[in-house]
Amino acid sequence: MIQFKLEGEFIPLIQLLKATGLVGTGGDAQAAVVDGLVKCNGEVEFRKRYKVRVGDIITFEQDKIEVI
């Protein structure tokens, strides 16, 4: 599990995927979200600008990100 320390109130979902290195580009991140490959707290998330906050668990393929 990857732990990501959030510096502000939230981070947009596609920026989180890029910041953790799970995707190479913003386009890759957008495609993953639109294709339904990303889950937020166990639910498939299709919103690219979803506001990820402290306590959220993001799942992409076999990787999990815990936002702390």
Sequence and secondary structure as in RCSB ss.txt:
>XXXX:A:sequence
MIQFKLEGEFIPLIQLLKATGLVGTGGDAQAAVVDGLVKCNGEVEFRKRYKVRVGDIITFEQDKIEVI
>XXXX:A:secstr
 EEE   SS EEHHHHHHHTTSSSSHHHHHHHHHTT EEETTEE   TT EE TT EEEETTEEEEE 
